[in-house]
Every structure is written in structure tokens, then in C-alpha cells.
Amino acid sequence: MTTAVANLTSRILLPSDGDLWLRCPGCSGGMGPISDRDNGLLSARIECDYCGMVTNKKDGVWRMLSPLQRARFAAFVRDEESPHSKGRGSIHPAFYLALPFADLTGNYGDQWRIRAQSYRFLEENVLPRLEARYGNRFRALDIGAGNGWLSYRLALAGHRPVAVDLCSNAWDGLDAASHYAAVLPEFFPRAEAEMNHLPFKDAQFDVAIYNASFHYSSDYERTVREALRCLRPGGTILIVDSPTYRHARRRRGATRSEHHQVFEATLGSRGGSPPTVDFLTPAVLDNFLELGVRWERHLAWYGVRWWLRSWVTRLRHRGEPSQFYLYEGHTDKA
């Protein structure tokens, strides 16, 4: 190879099977590729090919929020990183490695029991179908990943997850996922970003998973469209542990504070975010049929106590109790 050709080749980023191509959080222009498995570097940088915006990898997490996005979600992040929120994490790696099957702190046992049953259903009933469809190393986008426990479980199973969340604190955010690096043969990339502006170029993922996070969207249709953009033709969207009610009008009668108290006791509170609907209805999912998504609805077994809760709520005339379905959305192949 001549010197001229060698110099040219060093400046060209050639794609490989393990490349994950980023999209600029500022102008949505193309950025260079990163590996779809973490390379162990705590710091790195990448520049947008169009606007020149520089995005940094800090403490192992790609910081993919533009200044405008960071300002918009500042209140949300501030609430997430308040002193009381540290009860959702631990300084001990064993806490994270046990999730979702045990809460070794004992602080949110009810929440993690629900998460564990939902994940067990996903593992036993849904993942085998996804593996048959996409292979044993499919690429998954874990949106609203929190501390990355679901990405950890998917990586243990041999898949290639990418964890995305707005928060990157060291107890319940993306920084906490560093506890998984020592036990995984291939650690997964993490990106600080918002669900309606994902920092990835089109058609790179097989599966997009909203793990107790979809109902925090401020615009459901935009959120689904953004996931579809990132999915390959024939990809799958999974919505897990987002509360569902049969009728939206019944929920509008409940106060927002009452609603958040329910979720703090079950799936955890996320205050300070932009206005959200906070729940799903069958009609909401029907709207996505126009986007080419066909839905299957599954319900895990959460135990007798959870089942009786519905009847007790009705007998006490306290309105309609929520259900936590697993929604499996299929898209058509091109």
C-alpha cells in the first residue's frame, strides 16, 4: 500500500458488522461509528460530519444530549439525582447483579417483584420467538434503561443491547451499569439521550424495548415513530411495565399526585419531567396500527395478591386499577 493510500484509508471510517452509527443530537446529521460492544475506554470524542458538534464519552457513557435538550430535561434529571433517590441504588455491585429478582436493599421490594415477574415472562415466552426471528445475537435498543439491568440480562443471554436513558447518575442511572462490566464477556454501550430523539442512524436494531419507561413519553406517536426509524424492517417494539387502563376519561378524574403515589409504590416515581400522559389505553395502541405496527398483548402472573387487588378496588369504588401488560409490536418486512 502506498503512503498516499494509507493516509487516505486512515481518514475513512469503513463500516463493519459490529459498528453502531451515531446521529448528531444537534442537527441529526451523521456521525462516525462506534463499536456495538463497549471498548473499555472511559473517555473519547466524536464529531458531527455536518455541524461540527463534538460529543464526548465520559466515564464510559456517550453524552448524546444537545445543550437545548439538556436544558429541557434539567428539572427531571435534578429530581432523579436528589438525595432521596439514592435509595434506589447501592454501593455494592451485588445489588445490581441480583436485579430484577431481588432487591438487596429492601427499599423497593414490591417494585422489583413486579419487574421480576415481567422479565421472567419476557424471558420464557417472548425472547425465544425473537431469537427465532433475528438470531441468537440480535441487537436491542433498551430505552429508559436506568441502571442497565435489562441490558445486563440480555447481554448475559448473548445479545447485543445498547442502553439509553436521560440520567447517568451512579446509583440509578447509566453510570451504575459499570457494575456489570466485570462479569460480562462483552460489555454494552451506554448513551445519555432522550427517547424522542435517539442518537442513532436509521435501521440498525432488531428490537426496541421500553422497560417501565414508555408512559413517560410526552408524545406517544413521536416516540413510536422514532423507535421505528431505528429498527430494521420487520423489527419488534416491546412495551413492558407501563400501566394500562381501559378508559382514559376515568383516569382524568384522578389527581396527578394520586397517580404518582401509585407508581412510586409500584414502579417508582419520576417527577420533574415534561408533561406526560402516564398511562396507556387500548385506543392509544390502536392508533399505532396506522404506523404499521401490529400488537400482541400478554399478561404475566403477579400472584394472588395482585389479582385480588382488582376486585378490592372495585368493591371500594376506587375506580379502575391499572394493569401491567407486555405489548409486543411487530412491523412488516420491506
C-alpha positions in Angstrom: 0.0 0.0 0.0 1.4 3.4 -0.9 1.8 6.2 1.6 -0.9 8.2 -0.1 -3.4 5.3 0.0 -2.5 4.6 3.6 -3.1 8.2 4.7 -6.5 8.2 2.9 -7.6 4.9 4.4 -6.7 6.2 7.9 -9.2 9.1 7.4 -12.1 7.0 6.1 -14.3 5.1 8.6 -15.3 1.9 7.0 -18.3 0.1 8.4 -18.1 -3.4 9.9 -20.6 -5.8 11.3 -20.0 -4.6 14.8 -20.3 -0.9 14.0 -23.1 1.3 15.5 -23.6 4.5 13.6 -24.4 7.6 15.7 -26.6 10.6 14.7 -25.9 14.1 15.9 -28.1 15.2 18.8 -27.9 18.8 17.5 -28.6 18.7 13.7 -29.4 15.0 13.2 -26.5 14.7 10.8 -24.3 11.7 10.5 -21.5 11.0 13.0 -18.9 8.3 12.8 -19.3 4.7 14.0 -18.6 3.2 17.4 -18.5 -0.4 18.3 -21.7 -2.1 19.4 -19.7 -3.5 22.3 -18.0 -1.2 24.8 -14.3 -0.8 24.2 -13.5 -0.1 27.8 -12.4 3.5 27.2 -13.8 5.9 29.8 -13.2 8.9 27.6 -13.5 9.5 23.8 -14.9 12.0 21.4 -16.7 12.1 18.1 -17.5 15.0 15.8 -20.6 15.6 13.6 -19.8 15.5 9.9 -22.2 18.3 9.2 -22.4 20.9 12.1 -19.1 20.0 13.8 -20.7 19.4 17.2 -18.4 17.4 19.4 -19.9 14.6 21.5 -17.9 13.2 24.4 -17.8 9.8 26.0 -17.3 10.5 29.7 -17.0 7.8 32.4 -17.8 5.2 29.8 -21.2 6.9 28.8 -21.7 8.7 25.5 -23.2 12.1 26.4 -25.7 12.4 23.5 -27.8 15.4 24.7 -27.6 18.7 22.9 -27.4 21.8 25.1 -31.1 22.5 24.3 -32.1 19.0 25.3 -30.1 19.2 28.5 -31.8 22.4 29.5 -35.2 21.0 28.7 -34.8 18.0 30.9 -32.8 19.7 33.7 -35.6 19.5 36.2 -36.2 15.9 35.5 -32.5 15.0 36.0 -32.3 17.2 39.1 -35.2 15.3 40.7 -33.7 11.9 39.7 -30.4 12.8 41.3 -31.9 14.3 44.5 -30.6 12.7 47.8 -33.8 10.7 48.4 -33.4 8.9 45.0 -30.2 7.2 46.2 -32.4 4.7 48.0 -33.0 3.1 44.5 -29.3 2.1 44.3 -26.4 0.8 46.3 -22.6 1.0 46.6 -22.4 -2.8 46.4 -22.2 -4.5 43.0 -24.1 -7.5 44.3 -27.3 -5.3 44.4 -27.2 -4.7 40.7 -26.2 -8.3 39.8 -29.3 -9.6 41.6 -31.7 -7.4 39.7 -34.6 -7.8 38.9 -35.0 -11.0 41.0 -34.1 -9.5 44.4 -33.8 -6.0 45.9 -30.9 -6.5 48.4 -31.5 -3.0 49.9 -35.1 -3.9 50.8 -36.2 -0.4 49.8 -38.4 -1.2 46.7 -39.2 -4.9 47.1 -42.7 -4.6 45.7 -41.4 -2.8 42.6 -38.8 -5.4 41.9 -41.2 -8.3 42.4 -43.3 -6.9 39.6 -40.3 -6.3 37.4 -39.0 -9.8 38.1 -42.3 -11.4 37.1 -42.5 -9.3 33.9 -38.9 -10.2 33.0 -39.4 -13.9 33.7 -42.4 -13.8 31.3 -40.4 -12.0 28.7 -37.5 -14.4 29.1 -39.6 -17.6 28.9 -42.3 -16.5 26.3 -41.1 -13.7 24.2 -37.3 -13.9 23.8 -37.4 -17.4 22.2 -39.6 -16.0 19.4 -37.3 -13.0 19.0 -34.3 -15.3 18.8 -36.0 -17.5 16.2 -36.8 -14.3 14.2 -33.5 -12.4 14.5 -30.9 -15.0 15.6 -29.2 -15.6 18.9 -27.3 -12.3 18.9 -29.9 -9.7 18.0 -29.3 -6.0 18.5 -31.6 -4.5 21.1 -32.2 -0.8 22.0 -33.0 -0.6 25.7 -34.8 2.7 26.0 -35.2 4.1 29.5 -32.6 1.7 30.7 -32.0 3.2 34.1 -29.1 1.3 35.8 -29.0 -1.1 32.8 -30.2 -4.3 34.5 -32.2 -5.4 31.4 -29.3 -4.7 29.1 -27.2 -6.8 31.5 -29.6 -9.7 31.3 -29.8 -9.5 27.5 -26.0 -9.4 27.3 -25.8 -12.5 29.6 -28.0 -14.3 27.1 -25.6 -13.4 24.3 -27.5 -10.5 22.7 -26.1 -7.0 21.8 -28.0 -4.4 23.8 -27.4 -0.6 23.8 -28.7 1.2 26.9 -30.2 4.6 26.6 -31.5 6.9 29.4 -31.7 10.6 30.3 -30.0 10.0 33.6 -26.4 8.9 34.1 -26.0 9.1 37.9 -24.0 6.4 39.7 -26.9 4.8 41.7 -29.9 4.5 39.4 -28.6 5.9 36.1 -26.3 4.7 33.3 -23.1 5.2 35.4 -24.4 2.4 37.7 -24.2 -0.1 34.9 -20.4 -0.1 35.3 -21.0 -2.8 37.9 -21.9 -5.3 35.1 -18.7 -4.8 33.2 -16.6 -7.2 35.3 -19.0 -10.2 34.8 -19.9 -9.8 31.1 -17.7 -11.1 28.3 -18.9 -8.2 26.2 -20.0 -5.0 27.9 -22.7 -3.0 26.2 -22.6 0.7 25.1 -24.5 3.3 27.0 -25.8 6.6 25.7 -27.3 9.6 27.6 -30.2 10.6 25.3 -33.9 11.2 25.1 -36.4 8.7 23.7 -37.9 11.1 21.1 -34.5 12.0 19.7 -32.5 8.8 19.7 -28.8 9.3 18.7 -28.6 6.5 16.1 -28.8 6.4 12.4 -31.7 4.5 10.8 -32.4 0.8 10.6 -29.7 -0.6 13.0 -31.7 -2.5 15.6 -33.9 -5.6 15.6 -35.7 -4.9 18.9 -36.6 -1.7 20.8 -37.6 -2.2 24.4 -39.3 0.3 26.7 -38.7 -1.1 30.2 -41.2 0.7 32.5 -40.5 3.8 30.5 -42.9 4.2 27.6 -45.5 6.0 29.7 -43.0 8.8 30.5 -43.2 9.9 26.8 -44.7 13.3 26.2 -45.8 12.3 22.7 -46.6 8.6 22.2 -46.8 8.7 18.4 -43.5 10.5 18.1 -41.9 8.0 20.4 -43.1 5.1 18.3 -42.0 6.7 15.1 -38.6 7.3 16.5 -38.3 3.6 17.5 -39.4 2.6 14.0 -36.8 4.8 12.4 -34.1 3.0 14.4 -35.5 -0.5 13.7 -34.6 -2.7 10.7 -37.6 -3.7 8.5 -39.5 -6.4 10.4 -38.3 -5.2 13.8 -40.2 -5.5 17.1 -41.2 -3.0 19.7 -41.7 -4.2 23.3 -43.5 -2.1 25.9 -43.0 -3.6 29.4 -44.4 -2.5 32.7 -46.3 0.6 31.6 -49.7 1.0 33.3 -52.8 0.4 31.2 -56.4 1.5 31.8 -59.4 0.7 29.7 -60.7 4.2 29.6 -58.7 7.4 29.6 -61.6 9.5 30.8 -61.7 7.6 34.1 -58.1 8.5 34.8 -58.6 12.2 34.1 -60.7 12.3 37.2 -57.8 11.3 39.4 -55.4 13.9 40.6 -51.9 13.8 39.2 -50.5 13.5 42.8 -52.7 10.5 43.5 -51.5 8.9 40.2 -47.8 9.4 41.1 -48.3 8.0 44.5 -49.5 4.8 43.0 -46.4 4.5 40.7 -44.0 5.4 43.5 -45.3 2.4 45.4 -45.1 0.1 42.4 -42.8 1.2 39.6 -41.1 4.2 41.1 -41.7 7.9 40.8 -40.2 10.2 38.1 -41.1 13.7 38.9 -39.8 16.9 37.2 -40.2 15.6 33.7 -42.1 17.4 30.9 -45.9 16.7 30.9 -46.7 13.1 30.2 -49.9 11.0 29.9 -48.5 8.5 32.4 -50.6 5.5 31.2 -51.8 3.6 28.2 -55.3 2.6 26.9 -56.3 0.1 24.1 -57.2 3.1 22.0 -53.7 4.5 22.2 -52.2 1.3 20.8 -54.9 1.1 18.1 -53.6 4.5 16.8 -50.2 2.9 16.1 -51.8 0.5 13.6 -51.6 3.3 11.1 -47.8 3.3 11.6 -47.6 -0.3 10.5 -47.3 -1.9 14.0 -49.4 -4.9 14.9 -49.7 -5.6 18.6 -50.0 -8.7 20.7 -50.9 -8.2 24.4 -49.5 -10.5 27.1 -50.1 -10.6 30.9 -47.7 -12.1 33.4 -48.9 -13.7 36.6 -48.1 -11.4 39.5 -49.6 -13.6 42.2 -52.9 -13.9 44.1 -52.4 -10.7 46.0 -52.1 -8.7 42.8 -55.1 -10.4 41.2 -57.3 -9.7 44.3 -56.3 -6.1 44.2 -58.6 -5.5 41.1 -61.6 -6.8 42.9 -60.9 -5.0 46.2 -60.5 -1.7 44.2 -63.9 -2.2 42.5 -65.6 -3.2 45.7 -64.4 0.0 47.4 -65.4 2.1 44.4 -62.0 3.5 43.9 -62.0 3.4 40.2 -60.2 1.2 37.7 -57.0 -0.5 38.8 -54.1 -0.5 36.4 -52.8 -3.5 34.6 -49.1 -4.0 33.5 -49.3 -5.8 30.2 -46.4 -6.7 28.0 -47.1 -5.3 24.5 -45.3 -6.9 21.6 -45.4 -4.8 18.4 -44.5 -6.3 15.1 -43.6 -4.4 11.9 -43.7 -5.7 8.4 -40.6 -6.5 6.4 -39.8 -4.4 3.4 
